[in-house]
Amino acid sequence: MAGPTGRGPSLGAALGDLLRSQVTPRHRLFTYNARHWHAQLSQLTGTRRGYQALEDAGLGVTTQTLINWLSDPEYNVRRSYQDIIHTAYENAAIVSADPIPDHVKRGQFEISGIVKTGDDERERGTRRASPLRIDASRGDWSEVERLWMTGDLDDDTFEDHFIDDIIVADIGEGTDGWDFPGAAYAVELR
């Protein structure tokens, strides 16, 4: 079963593109851009998600108090309540990442592009050399998953961890580590 192909200027970008095509990353909803506490509260009270965020942040006021606040943007709301509203707003604005699915963590990755280990540098995925095949099930995905879930997995970090935690776990260190100095890579997940 062939998966989508990621293409990018680096192995990390190709891996990142592939992962983002499989699952939703942590991200901020573009509609959450209000700055003032009143606008934030108005938006939060318009959705179930917003009410839940207010409750989770610890806003414990009566319905009448909410009505008073919403009816007058100049209402004198204590700073501590404004902070709770802002916290709830930021929490509602962030959508958690989907977990990395098992078919990715257990998949067979085929990497095409320039691969170097020690003095051996060659173009993989051509008629002369098959793609570099990696059995991802042998790797340790824990750090990649942690960074993914917190929204801190950029392409360069993903490449570093993929080499250290997945490739090395499957086929070893290579002659002198693994390097991907090419201009573009294709990564297939099978």
C-alpha positions in Angstrom: 0.0 0.0 0.0 1.7 3.2 -1.1 1.3 6.3 0.9 1.6 9.9 -0.2 5.0 11.1 -1.3 6.7 14.0 0.5 9.0 16.2 -1.5 11.1 19.0 -0.1 14.4 20.8 -0.1 15.7 18.5 2.7 15.0 15.1 4.1 13.4 16.8 7.1 11.0 18.8 4.9 10.1 15.7 3.0 9.5 13.8 6.2 7.5 16.7 7.6 5.3 17.0 4.5 4.7 13.2 4.7 3.7 13.3 8.3 1.4 16.4 7.9 -0.3 14.6 5.0 -1.1 11.7 7.4 -2.2 13.6 10.5 -3.2 17.0 11.7 -0.4 18.9 13.5 -1.0 21.1 16.5 -2.1 24.5 15.2 -3.8 27.7 16.1 -7.3 28.4 14.7 -7.0 31.5 12.4 -10.3 32.8 13.6 -8.9 33.4 17.1 -7.3 36.8 16.7 -9.1 39.1 19.2 -7.0 41.2 21.5 -9.3 42.8 24.0 -10.9 40.8 26.8 -14.4 41.8 25.7 -13.9 40.6 22.2 -12.3 37.4 23.5 -15.2 36.7 25.9 -17.7 37.4 23.1 -16.1 34.9 20.9 -15.7 32.3 23.7 -19.4 32.5 24.7 -20.5 31.9 21.1 -19.4 28.2 21.1 -19.5 25.2 23.2 -15.7 24.9 22.8 -15.4 28.4 24.2 -17.6 27.8 27.2 -15.6 24.6 28.0 -12.4 26.6 27.8 -13.8 29.2 30.2 -14.8 26.5 32.6 -11.4 24.7 32.3 -9.6 28.0 32.9 -11.6 28.4 36.2 -14.0 31.3 35.3 -16.7 30.9 38.0 -19.2 33.7 37.6 -22.9 33.8 37.4 -24.8 34.1 34.1 -25.9 37.6 35.1 -22.3 38.6 35.5 -21.5 37.3 32.0 -24.4 39.2 30.6 -23.2 42.4 32.3 -19.7 41.9 30.9 -20.9 41.2 27.4 -23.3 44.1 27.3 -20.6 46.7 28.0 -17.1 46.5 26.6 -16.1 49.3 29.2 -17.4 47.3 32.1 -14.8 47.3 34.9 -13.7 43.7 35.0 -11.0 42.8 37.5 -7.6 42.0 36.0 -7.7 38.4 37.4 -10.9 37.8 35.4 -9.3 39.3 32.3 -6.4 37.0 32.7 -8.7 33.9 33.0 -10.6 35.0 29.9 -7.3 35.4 28.0 -6.1 32.0 29.2 -9.3 30.4 28.1 -9.1 32.2 24.7 -5.6 31.0 24.1 -6.5 27.4 25.1 -9.5 27.4 22.8 -7.4 28.8 19.9 -5.0 25.8 20.0 -6.0 22.6 18.4 -4.1 19.6 19.6 -2.2 17.4 17.2 -3.5 14.1 16.2 -1.3 11.3 17.5 1.1 9.8 15.0 -0.7 6.7 13.7 0.7 3.2 14.1 0.8 2.8 10.3 3.4 5.5 10.2 5.4 4.3 13.2 5.3 0.7 11.8 5.7 1.6 8.2 8.4 1.0 5.7 10.0 4.3 4.5 11.7 4.5 1.2 14.0 7.5 0.8 15.1 8.7 -2.6 17.9 11.3 -3.0 21.5 11.6 -2.1 22.5 9.5 0.9 26.0 9.6 2.5 27.6 7.4 5.1 31.3 7.7 5.5 32.9 7.9 2.0 29.9 6.2 0.4 27.7 8.9 -1.2 25.2 8.0 -3.9 21.8 8.9 -5.4 19.2 6.4 -4.0 16.0 5.6 -5.7 17.4 5.4 -9.3 17.9 2.6 -11.8 21.4 2.1 -10.3 20.5 2.2 -6.6 17.3 1.3 -4.8 15.8 3.7 -2.3 17.1 3.6 1.2 14.5 1.4 2.9 13.9 1.9 6.6 11.7 -0.3 8.9 10.2 2.3 11.2 8.8 -0.3 13.6 12.4 -0.9 14.9 12.8 2.7 15.9 12.1 4.7 19.0 9.3 7.2 18.2 8.9 8.6 21.7 10.8 11.9 21.3 9.3 12.5 17.8 5.9 12.0 19.2 6.5 14.2 22.2 7.7 17.0 20.0 4.8 16.5 17.6 2.2 16.7 20.3 3.7 19.9 21.7 4.0 21.5 18.3 7.8 21.7 18.6 8.7 19.3 15.8 10.1 21.4 13.0 11.6 19.8 9.8 15.2 20.0 10.9 14.5 18.4 14.3 12.4 15.7 12.7 15.3 14.9 10.3 17.8 14.6 13.3 15.5 12.4 15.3 14.6 10.3 12.3 18.2 9.6 11.6 19.2 9.0 15.3 16.1 7.2 16.5 14.7 5.4 13.5 17.4 4.9 10.8 20.1 3.9 13.3 17.7 1.6 15.2 16.9 -0.2 12.0 20.2 -0.4 10.0 22.9 0.9 12.4 25.2 3.9 12.5 26.6 3.5 9.0 30.2 3.9 8.3 30.4 7.4 9.8 26.8 8.3 10.6 24.1 9.2 8.1 24.0 12.4 6.1 21.5 13.6 3.5 23.3 16.4 1.7 21.0 16.5 -1.4 18.8 19.3 -2.7 15.5 17.4 -2.7 14.2 14.1 -1.4 11.2 11.9 -1.9 9.9 9.8 0.9 7.4 7.1 0.5 5.5 5.3 3.2 4.5 1.7 2.5 
